[in-house]
Amino acid sequence: MDTSSFPLILAFDRDARMAAFIGGGTPYAALPGRRVVEMLRGSGHGIALNLGVADGETIVPPESVDWLGGLLRDGPAIGEGRITRLEPPKGLPEALLPALDQKLASMGGLAEAAWLTGVVYEGGARSHALAFIGAPDGAQQAIALAINEALHLSGLEAGQIDVLFPQPDGRIMEGLTRVGLRFDLPKLHTPAREAPQAPGSDPSKPPILK
């Protein structure tokens, strides 16, 4: 969409919002927000997010797209540590829970659920962790990047949340269910495909003989 100031790329965070703006279904590309920013960084394009949606309309100018691209360029660091104790999450910034809730709501199909908890590592180091249950190996990097993005875009880039992928039948699950805060991720519903029927097999639709 061309404007007098700069060209805009239309983007929507829900397919229903896109359909409402356009007035029906239309072909579209489904991409994580960070990928859209990476693609547009330095191009001079802005982003019209949820255009026409009263409670979610945002115009992101090109300079803000470039700033976001630089902010999200550094991904999460990979580390190791032995957890000795889980604790209830406490002392979290007020902006964190709404940011996590919004981010997890857009991560349907990547995992079954996530648990927010306090962790104590061997040696006494403390942190908060988000443990994802039922996440396949191929989705783990995308999940870690998404949580890193949620921290940055909420103004919490100086904070830290460890992202864990424990086994659903492991010993850590007992502690998570006891002291953790659970988030259920949306499930993806795949339409069932109807198996082809042989002609004349449906008694309500007898074959027409000529």
N, C-alpha and C positions, 0 to 999 in steps of 0.2 A: 504494500500500500504506500503510494507516494504522498508525501505531505510537503508543505512549503518549507519545512525546516530540514527534514531528513526522511529517507525511506524507512518504513516499518515492516517487520515480519510479524504476521499474526500467529499467536501461540495461545493455547488453552490448556489448563491443567486437568480438564475433564472433557471427555468426548461429548457429554450431554450439553455442556456449555458451548462447545463449538457448533453443534447441531442447532442450538437455539439461536446463535448469532447468524448462521448461514441460512437457516430456515429448512434444514433437512440434512440428510447424510451427504458426505462428500469424501473423496479420497484424501488421506492425510498421512504424514510420517510421524510415528510415535518415537520420541527421543527423550532421554533424560534432560532435564534443564541444563545441566552442566555441559552437555554436548552441544546444545543450541548456542550457549554462550561461547564455547570454544570455536565453533564454526563462524560466528559473527564477529568475534574480536578483531578489531582493526579494520573492519569492512566499511564502517560509516553507517551501518544500519542500526536502528533501534528495534525494540521489541514491544509490541502491543499485546499485553497479557490479559486475557479474558475480556476483550473489547465488547462493550455492550452489556456486561454483567455488573449490575449496580454495586454488589458487595465485594467484587474482586477485580475491578478494572484497574490496570496499572500501565503507564507508559514508561518504558525504560529507555532513556536517550542513549546515543552511541557512546558517549563518554562513560556512562554508568556500565554499559556492556563491557567496555574495555577494562574498567576497574574490577568488575566481577570476574572477568577472565583471569586477571592477575591474581585475584584472591583465591580462586579455586585451582590454580595451577599446581600448588603443592598438595600432594595427596597425603593420606595417613601414613605414619611410620609403622613398620612391623617390628614387634618386640616379643620377648619371651619372659615368662615369670611363673612361679609356682604359687597358686592361690592357697592360703592357709585358712582363711575365714571369709564368710559372706556376712554382710550387715545390711540393715534397712537403708535405703538411700536417704540422705539428709543433707541439708545445707546447699541445695541446688539453686542456681539462679532462677528467678521467676519466669524468665523467658524460655527456659529450656524445655519444660514439659509441653507447652503448646507447640513449640517447634518440632519436637520429636513426634508428637501425636499427628501433626500435619504431614510430616515426612513419611511416617510409617503407613499412613492411610493411602499413600501413593505407591506403595511397594508390594502390592498384591501379587501373590504367587512366588515371591522370592524366599519366603519362610513361613512357617506356621504361626509362630508367636515370638515375642521378644520380652525379656525380663530385665528391668532396670534395677541394679543392686549396688551396694557398696562392696568393695573388695579390699582385702588385706593380703599383701603378697609376702612371701618369705623374705625376711629382712626388715619387715615393718612398714614398707611403703603402702600408702593408701590411695585409692582412686575410686571412681565410679565406673561401672561396666554395663554394657547392654549385651545380653546374651541371646543369640538367635537360635531358635530350635527348628530343626527341619529344613535348614538351608543347604541346598546342594553345593558341591565344591565350586561349580561354575558361577554361582551367584555371590560367593563370599566377597570377592573384590568389589563388586558393584554395591553391595550392602555397606561395606566399610567406607567407600567413597561417598555414598549418600548421607551417612551419618556425619562424616567430616564436613560435607556441604551444609547440613542443617546447623551445625555449630557455627560455621563462618557467617552464614546469612542471618543468623540471629544475634550477631554481635558478640559471640562467645568464642571467638577464635583463640583467645588466650586460655580457654578452659580445655579440659581433656575428658574424653570418655573412651574407655577401652572397649573394643568390640570383640566378643567371644563367640565361638561356635562349638559349644559342648555337645556331646552325644546325648540324645534324648533319654537314654537309659543309664546315663552315668551318675556318679555319686553327687555331682554338683546340682543335679535337678532337685534333690531333697531340700538343699539350702535355698535355691531360687524360689521354690513354691512356698517356703516358710517366711522369707524376709523380703523377697523381690516384689516389684510392681510390674504387673503383667500388661502387655499390649498385644491384642490379637490383630494380626494382619489380615486384610481382606483376602477372600478366596477368589480365584479365577474360575469362572463358569464357562466351560467349553460346550457349545451346543452339540448334542448327540447326533451323529449321522445315521440316517435311516438306511437300513440295508435294502438293496434292490430286491423287488419281489418278482417272482416269475409270473408271466401273464396267466391270468385265470386263477391264481392262488387266493385272491381276495374274494370271498363269496358275495360281498356287497357290490362288487364290480365285475360281473360276469363278462367274458369276452364277447365281442360283437361278431357274429358270423355273417359273412356276406356270400 
